[in-house]
Amino acid sequence: MRRGLKYVPPALLLLALLELTVFVLVGRAVGFGVAVLLVFGASLLGLVLLRREGMRAWRGFRAAAQAGRPPGPGVTDGLVGLLGALLLALPGLVSGVVGLLLLVPPLRRLAGGGVRRATERRVSSMVAGDLFGPRRVRVYRGAPQPTPEPAPAPSPGPAPSPQPVTDPGKAIEGEIVDR
């Protein structure tokens, strides 16, 4: 995580240069006053949506918690909505367009899926199960492996577990449990 932090200042500088360049190009195309009104209008809309998306995310989280459902899907949807509203509230045309795109439902679901996958990679499968509920996984049978012959002398410890029965060609659906 810390390795990527060294790229934040150059990325912010590039973003500021990009915003300034786009503002100048839009200002030349439609006029400076219209470009300023676009930036202020987008920022005002972002501030209004920031409050609405925040309240919506909080209500979704509380409803999921009260119903005993995993809060993760509602939280990720709320986070993407908040990020979109925040980007729209920032002064700039590029960040405003990206923020507006994050508020469009199909793109919002796509971004929410990315947030979910990133979260599942960073936390244990047990925590991910608590956040998002049981995960559906598909397991396909690979090439057959030779079965080793059992040792003739039994060990004094617990009995070995039997080999799992697999059905070739069919998916096995289940929940991953981290112990």
N, C-alpha and C positions, 0 to 999 in steps of 0.2 A: 504494500500500500504506500509506503513512504517513498519508494523509488519513483512513483508517478508524480509525487508532489513537486519535483524539480521542474516539471513541465508546465505547471500552473501559471507562473508569471509570464513566460513567453506566450502561452496560449491566450491569456487575458490581453496582452499587448496586441496580438494579432486580431483578436476579436474587436478591440477598440478601433484599430485601423480599418478593419472590414466595415464596421458600423459607420465610421466617418466617410469612407469611400462611397458606400451605398447612399448615405444621406446626401452627399454632394451630387452624385449622379441623378438621384431622384429630384433633388432641388433644381438641377439644370433642366431636367425633362419637364417637370410640371410647375416649377416656380418655387422659390425659397419659402414663401408664406404657406403654400399648400403642404410642403414637406414638413414644416414646423407643426402645422395643424395635425398632420398624420401622426407625428411622434407624440404630441400631447393627447390626441384622441385615443391612441393605442394605450398610452400609459394610464389614462383615466379609466378606460374599459378594463384594463388589467387590475387596477385597484378595486373596482367594483366586483370583478370576478374572483379576486383573491378572497374577499370576505365570503362570497357565496360558496366557493369551492372548499374553503376551510370549514364552514358550517356543515356542508354536505358530507365531507370526510368524517367529521366528528360524529354526526348522526349515524352514518353507516357503521362506524366502529362500535358505537354504543349499542345499536340494534343487534349487531352480530354477537357482541358479548352477552347481552341479555338473553338472546335466543340460544346461546350455547354453541354457536357455529364458530368455525375458525375465522378470526378477523382479517387475515392476510389479504384475501381478494379485495375487500372493501378498502383496506388501508393502501394497497398499491394503486387502486383506482384513484383514491383521494390524493395520494402523493403525486401522481402524474398530473392530475387536475391542478393541484397547487403549484407544481413546477411550471405548467403552462401559463397559469395566471401570473405567476411571478415574472416569467420571461416577458409576458405581454406588458406588465407594469414597468419594467425597466425601460428607460428611454433608449430607443434605437429601433430601426426598421427591421433589421435582420432578426434580432431577439424577439421582436413582436410577431414576425411571421412564424418563427419556430414555436413560440408560445401559442399562437392561434392554431397551428397544426396539431399541437398536443391536446387541444380541446376538442378536436374532431373525433367523434366516437370510434371509428375503425382504427385510426392511428393511436388513439388513447389506449385501446385494448392491446394493440401491438406493443406499445411502449410499456404497458403494465405487465405483459408477458415477459419482456426483457428484464424489468425490475424484479419480477418473481424469480426468474432463472438466476439472476445475479445474487439474489438473497439466498436461494437454495444452495448455491455454490459456496457461500461464505459462512453459513451456519451448519450445525450438525443436522442430520436427517431427522432427528427427534424434534428439534426446535422448528424445522421447516414443516414437519407434520402438524405441530401445534399451531403454527401460523396459518398454513394453507390447507390443512386437512390431509387425508391420505392421498398419496401420489399414485397415479396410474402409470405403471411401467409395462413395457412389452419386452419379454425375454424370448429370444429365438434360439432354438437348438443349433449348436455349431456342429462341427465334424465329430463323429463318434470317437470317444476316447476309450482305450482298452481298460477294462475293469481289472484292478489288481486282485490277485488271489489273497484271501484272508490268511493271516498268520495262524499256524496250527496251535500254538500255545496261547491260551487266553491270558490276558494281563489281569492283575488283581484290581485294577481301577474300574471305572464305570464301563458298561458295555458300549461298543462302538455303535453309532447311529446307522440305521440302514440307509442304503443309497436311495435318493429320491426317485420316484417314478416320473418319467417324462413322456409326453405324448409328442412324437416327432411332427413338426410342421405346424403346430398350434401355439398361439401365444399364451403365456401364463400371466394372468393379471393378479396383482396383489399389492401389498403395502410394504415399503421398506422400513424396517424397524432397526434403529441403531441401539445397540446394547452397550 
